[in-house]
Amino acid sequence: MKISLVFLFALTIILFACQNNDAKKALTEKENYELTKKNLRDREIKNPQNFLTVSGNNKHNVIGQMVIKGIVANKATVAVCKAPVLL
């Protein structure tokens, strides 16, 4: 009786010791990914001039007004710049 109880106890310890930690690892990787994404977004929002490029040209139309045509490109990977103001 004591031998079967000890055997059952040892078997229980072995089963819990061999538990797969893939679920914990996947959760940790997801948390790290979300944290990295948040940090990148914060950096892109704080310094938008590092991630926005402007190109264009200007000309005068028939009545003498200056016409400016240009493109604003966002190279940020996470942050979105909805209404940039050009000075």
Contacts in CASP RR format, 6 or more apart in sequence:
PFRMAT RR
TARGET T0000
AUTHOR 0000-0000-0000
METHOD contacts of the structure
MODEL  1
MKISLVFLFALTIILFACQNNDAKKALTEKENYELTKKNLRDREIKNPQN
FLTVSGNNKHNVIGQMVIKGIVANKATVAVCKAPVLL
37 78 0 8 1.000
40 77 0 8 1.000
40 78 0 8 1.000
41 78 0 8 1.000
41 79 0 8 1.000
44 50 0 8 1.000
44 51 0 8 1.000
44 76 0 8 1.000
44 77 0 8 1.000
44 78 0 8 1.000
44 79 0 8 1.000
45 79 0 8 1.000
48 76 0 8 1.000
48 79 0 8 1.000
48 81 0 8 1.000
48 84 0 8 1.000
51 74 0 8 1.000
51 75 0 8 1.000
51 76 0 8 1.000
51 79 0 8 1.000
51 81 0 8 1.000
52 72 0 8 1.000
52 73 0 8 1.000
52 74 0 8 1.000
52 75 0 8 1.000
52 76 0 8 1.000
52 81 0 8 1.000
52 84 0 8 1.000
53 72 0 8 1.000
53 73 0 8 1.000
53 75 0 8 1.000
54 70 0 8 1.000
54 71 0 8 1.000
54 72 0 8 1.000
54 73 0 8 1.000
54 86 0 8 1.000
55 70 0 8 1.000
55 71 0 8 1.000
55 73 0 8 1.000
56 68 0 8 1.000
56 69 0 8 1.000
56 70 0 8 1.000
56 71 0 8 1.000
57 68 0 8 1.000
57 69 0 8 1.000
57 70 0 8 1.000
58 66 0 8 1.000
58 67 0 8 1.000
58 68 0 8 1.000
58 69 0 8 1.000
59 66 0 8 1.000
59 67 0 8 1.000
60 66 0 8 1.000
60 67 0 8 1.000
61 67 0 8 1.000
72 84 0 8 1.000
72 86 0 8 1.000
74 80 0 8 1.000
74 81 0 8 1.000
END
